[in-house]
Amino acid sequence: MHLPILHRHRNRTDEKTWQQAWARALDLMENPFSHSSLLSSYPPITVNENEKEVLVIAEVPGMCSRDINLSIQDGVLSISGEKKEEKMEGEVYREVNYGYFSREIPLGKNLKWDMAKAQCQNGQLTVRIPKKEEQITKVKVKIE
């Protein structure tokens, strides 16, 4: 069984001129979560598959299990949560982003979703979903 996702190609030809690319970069620096392309790819994930299970690893630095919600519907794993802002006295500069995020990962229905296990440790959310055993039957078709 191969997963239905796993191949993502980004088309970077939509920026026609250097000025447009520079304007977009400046806009991203001012408000990095304003662009749907960034929102749809956070948290960054890795999906691995072997004969027995599918493994999804999401990078969620600074978050723990109480900050993250996992749900499954129609073969889609949804990861959502909110990273709360922590104001520090005397803060001068910050690159850390805060706020709500949501990500949907289509993995298919041929998994044992009710046996999925998740763990959040050291800034990584790990979700293991066992595969259903495929019954392969060979049928000979008579040609008339």
VMD Tcl script that builds the backbone (N, CA, C; Angstrom):
set m [mol new atoms 432]
animate dup $m
set s [atomselect $m all]
$s set {name element resname resid chain x y z} {
  {N N MET 1 A 0.845 -1.179 0.000}
  {CA C MET 1 A 0.000 0.000 0.000}
  {C C MET 1 A 0.884 1.233 0.000}
  {N N HIS 2 A 0.574 2.150 -0.848}
  {CA C HIS 2 A 1.290 3.417 -0.855}
  {C C HIS 2 A 0.330 4.516 -0.452}
  {N N LEU 3 A 0.844 5.454 0.295}
  {CA C LEU 3 A 0.009 6.537 0.792}
  {C C LEU 3 A -0.351 7.476 -0.348}
  {N N PRO 4 A -1.539 8.097 -0.272}
  {CA C PRO 4 A -1.986 8.963 -1.357}
  {C C PRO 4 A -1.300 10.317 -1.404}
  {N N ILE 5 A -0.543 10.715 -0.370}
  {CA C ILE 5 A 0.101 12.033 -0.401}
  {C C ILE 5 A 1.574 11.879 -0.705}
  {N N LEU 6 A 2.418 12.335 0.071}
  {CA C LEU 6 A 3.859 12.161 0.056}
  {C C LEU 6 A 4.616 12.848 -1.073}
  {N N HIS 7 A 3.982 13.271 -2.125}
  {CA C HIS 7 A 4.711 13.970 -3.172}
  {C C HIS 7 A 4.156 15.380 -3.268}
  {N N ARG 8 A 4.952 16.329 -2.843}
  {CA C ARG 8 A 4.508 17.713 -2.871}
  {C C ARG 8 A 5.519 18.498 -3.681}
  {N N HIS 9 A 5.035 19.133 -4.716}
  {CA C HIS 9 A 5.899 19.956 -5.546}
  {C C HIS 9 A 5.409 21.391 -5.438}
  {N N ARG 10 A 6.320 22.284 -5.206}
  {CA C ARG 10 A 5.959 23.689 -5.122}
  {C C ARG 10 A 6.379 24.387 -6.397}
  {N N ASN 11 A 5.462 25.139 -6.927}
  {CA C ASN 11 A 5.724 25.875 -8.150}
  {C C ASN 11 A 6.133 27.293 -7.785}
  {N N ARG 12 A 7.346 27.648 -8.087}
  {CA C ARG 12 A 7.850 28.967 -7.726}
  {C C ARG 12 A 7.875 29.918 -8.929}
  {N N THR 13 A 7.153 29.610 -9.968}
  {CA C THR 13 A 7.176 30.460 -11.156}
  {C C THR 13 A 6.146 31.572 -11.103}
  {N N ASP 14 A 5.378 31.666 -10.018}
  {CA C ASP 14 A 4.334 32.674 -9.969}
  {C C ASP 14 A 4.877 34.079 -9.685}
  {N N GLU 15 A 6.114 34.223 -9.299}
  {CA C GLU 15 A 6.693 35.537 -9.087}
  {C C GLU 15 A 7.352 35.996 -10.384}
  {N N LYS 16 A 6.751 37.012 -10.988}
  {CA C LYS 16 A 7.172 37.421 -12.319}
  {C C LYS 16 A 8.415 38.295 -12.301}
  {N N THR 17 A 8.522 39.122 -11.315}
  {CA C THR 17 A 9.651 40.040 -11.310}
  {C C THR 17 A 10.359 40.029 -9.966}
  {N N TRP 18 A 11.557 40.570 -9.961}
  {CA C TRP 18 A 12.336 40.677 -8.733}
  {C C TRP 18 A 11.613 41.545 -7.719}
  {N N GLN 19 A 10.959 42.609 -8.175}
  {CA C GLN 19 A 10.256 43.517 -7.272}
  {C C GLN 19 A 9.095 42.803 -6.567}
  {N N GLN 20 A 8.368 41.967 -7.291}
  {CA C GLN 20 A 7.261 41.232 -6.678}
  {C C GLN 20 A 7.782 40.274 -5.616}
  {N N ALA 21 A 8.878 39.596 -5.905}
  {CA C ALA 21 A 9.459 38.657 -4.944}
  {C C ALA 21 A 9.935 39.401 -3.702}
  {N N TRP 22 A 10.560 40.563 -3.899}
  {CA C TRP 22 A 11.045 41.343 -2.758}
  {C C TRP 22 A 9.869 41.860 -1.916}
  {N N ALA 23 A 8.816 42.326 -2.554}
  {CA C ALA 23 A 7.637 42.815 -1.830}
  {C C ALA 23 A 7.000 41.689 -1.021}
  {N N ARG 24 A 6.949 40.504 -1.587}
  {CA C ARG 24 A 6.386 39.351 -0.872}
  {C C ARG 24 A 7.257 38.976 0.335}
  {N N ALA 25 A 8.577 39.035 0.161}
  {CA C ALA 25 A 9.481 38.717 1.267}
  {C C ALA 25 A 9.311 39.722 2.406}
  {N N LEU 26 A 9.204 40.994 2.077}
  {CA C LEU 26 A 8.995 42.007 3.116}
  {C C LEU 26 A 7.660 41.796 3.822}
  {N N ASP 27 A 6.629 41.454 3.064}
  {CA C ASP 27 A 5.319 41.190 3.652}
  {C C ASP 27 A 5.371 39.991 4.589}
  {N N LEU 28 A 6.100 38.952 4.195}
  {CA C LEU 28 A 6.242 37.766 5.034}
  {C C LEU 28 A 6.961 38.087 6.343}
  {N N MET 29 A 7.949 38.986 6.276}
  {CA C MET 29 A 8.669 39.357 7.504}
  {C C MET 29 A 7.761 40.097 8.476}
  {N N GLU 30 A 6.850 40.915 7.948}
  {CA C GLU 30 A 5.950 41.670 8.814}
  {C C GLU 30 A 4.888 40.775 9.434}
  {N N ASN 31 A 4.344 39.831 8.667}
  {CA C ASN 31 A 3.287 38.968 9.172}
  {C C ASN 31 A 3.446 37.574 8.572}
  {N N PRO 32 A 4.288 36.734 9.149}
  {CA C PRO 32 A 4.609 35.445 8.542}
  {C C PRO 32 A 3.443 34.472 8.454}
  {N N PHE 33 A 2.429 34.599 9.309}
  {CA C PHE 33 A 1.317 33.657 9.248}
  {C C PHE 33 A 0.148 34.159 8.422}
  {N N SER 34 A 0.346 35.205 7.637}
  {CA C SER 34 A -0.743 35.757 6.840}
  {C C SER 34 A -0.925 35.018 5.521}
  {N N HIS 35 A -0.004 34.167 5.158}
  {CA C HIS 35 A -0.061 33.518 3.853}
  {C C HIS 35 A -0.491 32.072 3.988}
  {N N SER 36 A -1.491 31.697 3.217}
  {CA C SER 36 A -2.051 30.349 3.330}
  {C C SER 36 A -1.022 29.274 3.012}
  {N N SER 37 A -0.029 29.569 2.173}
  {CA C SER 37 A 0.982 28.548 1.874}
  {C C SER 37 A 1.776 28.193 3.118}
  {N N LEU 38 A 2.011 29.171 4.003}
  {CA C LEU 38 A 2.709 28.873 5.251}
  {C C LEU 38 A 1.781 28.172 6.227}
  {N N LEU 39 A 0.546 28.623 6.308}
  {CA C LEU 39 A -0.390 28.012 7.247}
  {C C LEU 39 A -0.657 26.560 6.894}
  {N N SER 40 A -0.741 26.250 5.614}
  {CA C SER 40 A -1.066 24.889 5.217}
  {C C SER 40 A 0.111 23.937 5.386}
  {N N SER 41 A 1.292 24.459 5.653}
  {CA C SER 41 A 2.441 23.581 5.822}
  {C C SER 41 A 3.025 23.646 7.234}
  {N N TYR 42 A 2.236 24.117 8.196}
  {CA C TYR 42 A 2.692 24.127 9.583}
  {C C TYR 42 A 1.757 23.284 10.411}
  {N N PRO 43 A 2.255 22.395 11.209}
  {CA C PRO 43 A 3.657 22.144 11.473}
  {C C PRO 43 A 4.290 21.322 10.359}
  {N N PRO 44 A 5.607 21.483 10.147}
  {CA C PRO 44 A 6.271 20.657 9.140}
  {C C PRO 44 A 6.229 19.191 9.564}
  {N N ILE 45 A 6.009 18.315 8.602}
  {CA C ILE 45 A 5.847 16.890 8.912}
  {C C ILE 45 A 6.778 16.025 8.077}
  {N N THR 46 A 6.969 14.808 8.576}
  {CA C THR 46 A 7.613 13.730 7.834}
  {C C THR 46 A 6.665 12.544 7.951}
  {N N VAL 47 A 6.394 11.880 6.840}
  {CA C VAL 47 A 5.541 10.696 6.851}
  {C C VAL 47 A 6.368 9.524 6.352}
  {N N ASN 48 A 6.443 8.474 7.173}
  {CA C ASN 48 A 7.152 7.254 6.806}
  {C C ASN 48 A 6.157 6.104 6.774}
  {N N GLU 49 A 6.438 5.142 5.931}
  {CA C GLU 49 A 5.572 3.978 5.785}
  {C C GLU 49 A 6.438 2.731 5.694}
  {N N ASN 50 A 6.039 1.694 6.433}
  {CA C ASN 50 A 6.677 0.395 6.271}
  {C C ASN 50 A 5.574 -0.655 6.151}
  {N N GLU 51 A 5.917 -1.918 6.234}
  {CA C GLU 51 A 4.924 -2.976 6.034}
  {C C GLU 51 A 3.855 -3.003 7.118}
  {N N LYS 52 A 4.181 -2.536 8.312}
  {CA C LYS 52 A 3.264 -2.668 9.435}
  {C C LYS 52 A 2.529 -1.402 9.831}
  {N N GLU 53 A 3.108 -0.209 9.565}
  {CA C GLU 53 A 2.506 1.009 10.069}
  {C C GLU 53 A 2.881 2.230 9.241}
  {N N VAL 54 A 2.156 3.314 9.531}
  {CA C VAL 54 A 2.467 4.631 8.997}
  {C C VAL 54 A 2.889 5.476 10.186}
  {N N LEU 55 A 3.965 6.210 10.024}
  {CA C LEU 55 A 4.516 7.039 11.085}
  {C C LEU 55 A 4.503 8.493 10.615}
  {N N VAL 56 A 3.842 9.356 11.391}
  {CA C VAL 56 A 3.801 10.783 11.090}
  {C C VAL 56 A 4.549 11.505 12.201}
  {N N ILE 57 A 5.540 12.298 11.826}
  {CA C ILE 57 A 6.303 13.082 12.795}
  {C C ILE 57 A 6.110 14.554 12.453}
  {N N ALA 58 A 5.598 15.318 13.418}
  {CA C ALA 58 A 5.387 16.751 13.231}
  {C C ALA 58 A 6.302 17.514 14.177}
  {N N GLU 59 A 6.938 18.546 13.665}
  {CA C GLU 59 A 7.812 19.385 14.474}
  {C C GLU 59 A 6.965 20.444 15.173}
  {N N VAL 60 A 6.905 20.381 16.507}
  {CA C VAL 60 A 6.099 21.320 17.290}
  {C C VAL 60 A 6.932 21.883 18.455}
  {N N PRO 61 A 7.982 22.644 18.157}
  {CA C PRO 61 A 8.859 23.125 19.227}
  {C C PRO 61 A 8.118 24.008 20.221}
  {N N GLY 62 A 8.450 23.820 21.481}
  {CA C GLY 62 A 7.865 24.626 22.530}
  {C C GLY 62 A 6.449 24.259 22.907}
  {N N MET 63 A 5.941 23.146 22.397}
  {CA C MET 63 A 4.573 22.740 22.686}
  {C C MET 63 A 4.571 21.376 23.369}
  {N N CYS 64 A 3.497 21.109 24.097}
  {CA C CYS 64 A 3.346 19.801 24.727}
  {C C CYS 64 A 1.959 19.262 24.403}
  {N N SER 65 A 1.665 18.069 24.861}
  {CA C SER 65 A 0.444 17.371 24.469}
  {C C SER 65 A -0.832 18.145 24.771}
  {N N ARG 66 A -0.860 18.958 25.826}
  {CA C ARG 66 A -2.088 19.690 26.143}
  {C C ARG 66 A -2.349 20.833 25.153}
  {N N ASP 67 A -1.339 21.214 24.363}
  {CA C ASP 67 A -1.474 22.298 23.393}
  {C C ASP 67 A -1.920 21.810 22.011}
  {N N ILE 68 A -1.951 20.482 21.805}
  {CA C ILE 68 A -2.165 19.917 20.475}
  {C C ILE 68 A -3.413 19.044 20.471}
  {N N ASN 69 A -4.187 19.140 19.386}
  {CA C ASN 69 A -5.372 18.296 19.192}
  {C C ASN 69 A -5.157 17.420 17.963}
  {N N LEU 70 A -5.474 16.141 18.099}
  {CA C LEU 70 A -5.417 15.205 16.973}
  {C C LEU 70 A -6.817 14.669 16.743}
  {N N SER 71 A -7.204 14.571 15.489}
  {CA C SER 71 A -8.475 13.942 15.159}
  {C C SER 71 A -8.342 13.218 13.818}
  {N N ILE 72 A -9.234 12.280 13.613}
  {CA C ILE 72 A -9.201 11.463 12.403}
  {C C ILE 72 A -10.615 11.403 11.842}
  {N N GLN 73 A -10.750 11.687 10.541}
  {CA C GLN 73 A -12.051 11.575 9.898}
  {C C GLN 73 A -11.845 11.246 8.423}
  {N N ASP 74 A -12.509 10.197 7.982}
  {CA C ASP 74 A -12.459 9.784 6.575}
  {C C ASP 74 A -11.038 9.630 6.037}
  {N N GLY 75 A -10.156 9.028 6.826}
  {CA C GLY 75 A -8.797 8.765 6.373}
  {C C GLY 75 A -7.883 9.971 6.392}
  {N N VAL 76 A -8.294 11.043 7.078}
  {CA C VAL 76 A -7.486 12.256 7.154}
  {C C VAL 76 A -7.109 12.504 8.612}
  {N N LEU 77 A -5.812 12.641 8.856}
  {CA C LEU 77 A -5.306 12.975 10.180}
  {C C LEU 77 A -5.230 14.495 10.287}
  {N N SER 78 A -5.890 15.071 11.299}
  {CA C SER 78 A -5.867 16.515 11.518}
  {C C SER 78 A -5.052 16.826 12.770}
  {N N ILE 79 A -4.112 17.732 12.614}
  {CA C ILE 79 A -3.293 18.208 13.732}
  {C C ILE 79 A -3.598 19.696 13.880}
  {N N SER 80 A -4.013 20.090 15.075}
  {CA C SER 80 A -4.278 21.504 15.314}
  {C C SER 80 A -3.840 21.854 16.724}
  {N N GLY 81 A -3.734 23.134 16.980}
  {CA C GLY 81 A -3.343 23.568 18.309}
  {C C GLY 81 A -3.101 25.054 18.345}
  {N N GLU 82 A -2.607 25.477 19.476}
  {CA C GLU 82 A -2.313 26.889 19.641}
  {C C GLU 82 A -1.093 27.047 20.530}
  {N N LYS 83 A -0.163 27.820 20.036}
  {CA C LYS 83 A 1.017 28.136 20.831}
  {C C LYS 83 A 0.769 29.495 21.458}
  {N N LYS 84 A 0.715 29.516 22.774}
  {CA C LYS 84 A 0.414 30.738 23.521}
  {C C LYS 84 A 1.631 31.657 23.556}
  {N N GLU 85 A 1.350 32.928 23.445}
  {CA C GLU 85 A 2.424 33.925 23.491}
  {C C GLU 85 A 2.858 34.150 24.928}
  {N N GLU 86 A 4.145 34.171 25.122}
  {CA C GLU 86 A 4.711 34.437 26.436}
  {C C GLU 86 A 5.529 35.716 26.345}
  {N N LYS 87 A 5.002 36.764 26.956}
  {CA C LYS 87 A 5.713 38.048 26.928}
  {C C LYS 87 A 6.773 38.055 28.011}
  {N N MET 88 A 7.941 38.517 27.623}
  {CA C MET 88 A 9.046 38.605 28.576}
  {C C MET 88 A 9.417 40.068 28.762}
  {N N GLU 89 A 9.687 40.435 29.984}
  {CA C GLU 89 A 10.076 41.803 30.279}
  {C C GLU 89 A 11.426 42.097 29.631}
  {N N GLY 90 A 11.513 43.249 28.989}
  {CA C GLY 90 A 12.761 43.662 28.360}
  {C C GLY 90 A 12.998 43.028 26.995}
  {N N GLU 91 A 12.008 42.361 26.419}
  {CA C GLU 91 A 12.186 41.714 25.113}
  {C C GLU 91 A 12.457 42.755 24.044}
  {N N VAL 92 A 13.484 42.508 23.244}
  {CA C VAL 92 A 13.879 43.438 22.202}
  {C C VAL 92 A 13.617 42.860 20.814}
  {N N TYR 93 A 13.810 41.582 20.658}
  {CA C TYR 93 A 13.732 40.942 19.342}
  {C C TYR 93 A 13.124 39.560 19.495}
  {N N ARG 94 A 12.285 39.153 18.522}
  {CA C ARG 94 A 11.666 37.825 18.598}
  {C C ARG 94 A 11.489 37.228 17.200}
  {N N GLU 95 A 11.851 35.968 17.034}
  {CA C GLU 95 A 11.616 35.229 15.802}
  {C C GLU 95 A 10.618 34.098 16.006}
  {N N VAL 96 A 10.183 33.892 17.227}
  {CA C VAL 96 A 9.251 32.815 17.534}
  {C C VAL 96 A 7.839 33.273 17.222}
  {N N ASN 97 A 7.062 32.436 16.519}
  {CA C ASN 97 A 5.684 32.759 16.179}
  {C C ASN 97 A 4.727 32.082 17.149}
  {N N TYR 98 A 3.619 32.745 17.386}
  {CA C TYR 98 A 2.593 32.230 18.271}
  {C C TYR 98 A 1.265 32.254 17.545}
  {N N GLY 99 A 0.326 31.454 18.018}
  {CA C GLY 99 A -1.017 31.487 17.457}
  {C C GLY 99 A -1.545 30.108 17.128}
  {N N TYR 100 A -2.724 30.090 16.512}
  {CA C TYR 100 A -3.430 28.863 16.162}
  {C C TYR 100 A -2.885 28.289 14.854}
  {N N PHE 101 A -2.847 26.969 14.754}
  {CA C PHE 101 A -2.466 26.300 13.507}
  {C C PHE 101 A -3.346 25.078 13.307}
  {N N SER 102 A -3.426 24.633 12.065}
  {CA C SER 102 A -4.197 23.439 11.731}
  {C C SER 102 A -3.611 22.833 10.462}
  {N N ARG 103 A -3.514 21.523 10.433}
  {CA C ARG 103 A -2.933 20.820 9.286}
  {C C ARG 103 A -3.689 19.527 9.060}
  {N N GLU 104 A -4.040 19.224 7.827}
  {CA C GLU 104 A -4.723 17.982 7.483}
  {C C GLU 104 A -3.821 17.148 6.587}
  {N N ILE 105 A -3.705 15.858 6.951}
  {CA C ILE 105 A -2.821 14.951 6.228}
  {C C ILE 105 A -3.639 13.754 5.755}
  {N N PRO 106 A -3.944 13.667 4.469}
  {CA C PRO 106 A -4.708 12.517 3.972}
  {C C PRO 106 A -3.825 11.264 3.918}
  {N N LEU 107 A -4.214 10.238 4.647}
  {CA C LEU 107 A -3.430 9.006 4.708}
  {C C LEU 107 A -4.195 7.800 4.187}
  {N N GLY 108 A -5.460 7.918 3.912}
  {CA C GLY 108 A -6.249 6.813 3.382}
  {C C GLY 108 A -6.997 6.063 4.475}
  {N N LYS 109 A -7.902 5.221 4.053}
  {CA C LYS 109 A -8.761 4.503 4.994}
  {C C LYS 109 A -8.263 3.107 5.328}
  {N N ASN 110 A -7.179 2.665 4.708}
  {CA C ASN 110 A -6.701 1.303 4.914}
  {C C ASN 110 A -5.759 1.201 6.119}
  {N N LEU 111 A -6.098 1.941 7.172}
  {CA C LEU 111 A -5.294 1.935 8.393}
  {C C LEU 111 A -6.200 1.610 9.573}
  {N N LYS 112 A -5.597 1.105 10.648}
  {CA C LYS 112 A -6.346 0.808 11.874}
  {C C LYS 112 A -6.366 2.080 12.728}
  {N N TRP 113 A -7.223 3.000 12.368}
  {CA C TRP 113 A -7.266 4.305 13.027}
  {C C TRP 113 A -7.573 4.187 14.516}
  {N N ASP 114 A -8.383 3.199 14.889}
  {CA C ASP 114 A -8.744 3.042 16.299}
  {C C ASP 114 A -7.566 2.579 17.149}
  {N N MET 115 A -6.483 2.153 16.523}
  {CA C MET 115 A -5.293 1.701 17.252}
  {C C MET 115 A -4.133 2.698 17.138}
  {N N ALA 116 A -4.429 3.908 16.659}
  {CA C ALA 116 A -3.395 4.935 16.519}
  {C C ALA 116 A -2.882 5.347 17.893}
  {N N LYS 117 A -1.574 5.606 17.967}
  {CA C LYS 117 A -0.941 6.054 19.211}
  {C C LYS 117 A -0.125 7.298 18.922}
  {N N ALA 118 A -0.200 8.262 19.847}
  {CA C ALA 118 A 0.534 9.509 19.664}
  {C C ALA 118 A 1.355 9.814 20.911}
  {N N GLN 119 A 2.470 10.506 20.680}
  {CA C GLN 119 A 3.376 10.866 21.761}
  {C C GLN 119 A 4.005 12.211 21.395}
  {N N CYS 120 A 4.123 13.093 22.380}
  {CA C CYS 120 A 4.767 14.388 22.154}
  {C C CYS 120 A 5.943 14.504 23.105}
  {N N GLN 121 A 7.142 14.612 22.526}
  {CA C GLN 121 A 8.343 14.634 23.339}
  {C C GLN 121 A 9.433 15.417 22.611}
  {N N ASN 122 A 10.137 16.259 23.337}
  {CA C ASN 122 A 11.268 17.025 22.801}
  {C C ASN 122 A 10.925 17.801 21.527}
  {N N GLY 123 A 9.742 18.405 21.494}
  {CA C GLY 123 A 9.352 19.210 20.346}
  {C C GLY 123 A 8.914 18.425 19.129}
  {N N GLN 124 A 8.684 17.120 19.271}
  {CA C GLN 124 A 8.217 16.295 18.160}
  {C C GLN 124 A 6.947 15.564 18.566}
  {N N LEU 125 A 5.940 15.674 17.709}
  {CA C LEU 125 A 4.722 14.891 17.853}
  {C C LEU 125 A 4.868 13.683 16.943}
  {N N THR 126 A 4.757 12.473 17.520}
  {CA C THR 126 A 4.883 11.238 16.755}
  {C C THR 126 A 3.560 10.498 16.794}
  {N N VAL 127 A 3.007 10.191 15.623}
  {CA C VAL 127 A 1.748 9.449 15.526}
  {C C VAL 127 A 2.022 8.165 14.757}
  {N N ARG 128 A 1.704 7.025 15.379}
  {CA C ARG 128 A 1.877 5.715 14.746}
  {C C ARG 128 A 0.500 5.115 14.477}
  {N N ILE 129 A 0.257 4.729 13.220}
  {CA C ILE 129 A -1.018 4.139 12.844}
  {C C ILE 129 A -0.743 2.803 12.164}
  {N N PRO 130 A -1.188 1.693 12.787}
  {CA C PRO 130 A -0.966 0.379 12.170}
  {C C PRO 130 A -1.776 0.235 10.885}
  {N N LYS 131 A -1.244 -0.546 9.985}
  {CA C LYS 131 A -1.947 -0.833 8.733}
  {C C LYS 131 A -2.898 -2.005 8.917}
  {N N LYS 132 A -3.975 -1.982 8.139}
  {CA C LYS 132 A -4.865 -3.136 8.087}
  {C C LYS 132 A -4.179 -4.195 7.241}
  {N N GLU 133 A -4.403 -5.433 7.603}
  {CA C GLU 133 A -3.835 -6.514 6.808}
  {C C GLU 133 A -4.644 -6.658 5.535}
  {N N GLU 134 A -3.947 -6.603 4.444}
  {CA C GLU 134 A -4.624 -6.720 3.157}
  {C C GLU 134 A -4.830 -8.180 2.812}
  {N N GLN 135 A -6.041 -8.495 2.428}
  {CA C GLN 135 A -6.335 -9.851 1.994}
  {C C GLN 135 A -6.202 -9.896 0.478}
  {N N ILE 136 A -5.187 -10.572 0.053}
  {CA C ILE 136 A -4.946 -10.663 -1.377}
  {C C ILE 136 A -5.501 -12.000 -1.862}
  {N N THR 137 A -6.441 -11.917 -2.726}
  {CA C THR 137 A -7.004 -13.136 -3.293}
  {C C THR 137 A -6.750 -13.128 -4.791}
  {N N LYS 138 A -6.334 -14.250 -5.257}
  {CA C LYS 138 A -6.062 -14.382 -6.682}
  {C C LYS 138 A -7.254 -15.068 -7.326}
  {N N VAL 139 A -7.748 -14.434 -8.344}
  {CA C VAL 139 A -8.920 -14.957 -9.045}
  {C C VAL 139 A -8.557 -15.115 -10.515}
  {N N LYS 140 A -8.855 -16.274 -11.030}
  {CA C LYS 140 A -8.616 -16.515 -12.444}
  {C C LYS 140 A -9.895 -16.178 -13.198}
  {N N VAL 141 A -9.739 -15.321 -14.205}
  {CA C VAL 141 A -10.891 -14.897 -14.992}
  {C C VAL 141 A -10.875 -15.656 -16.308}
  {N N LYS 142 A -11.995 -16.283 -16.574}
  {CA C LYS 142 A -12.119 -17.067 -17.809}
  {C C LYS 142 A -12.436 -16.127 -18.956}
  {N N ILE 143 A -11.717 -16.293 -20.071}
  {CA C ILE 143 A -11.943 -15.488 -21.257}
  {C C ILE 143 A -12.868 -16.279 -22.178}
  {N N GLU 144 A -13.922 -15.647 -22.567}
  {CA C GLU 144 A -14.886 -16.343 -23.446}
  {C C GLU 144 A -14.676 -16.018 -24.874}
}
mol reanalyze $m
mol bondsrecalc $m
mol representation Tube
mol addrep $m
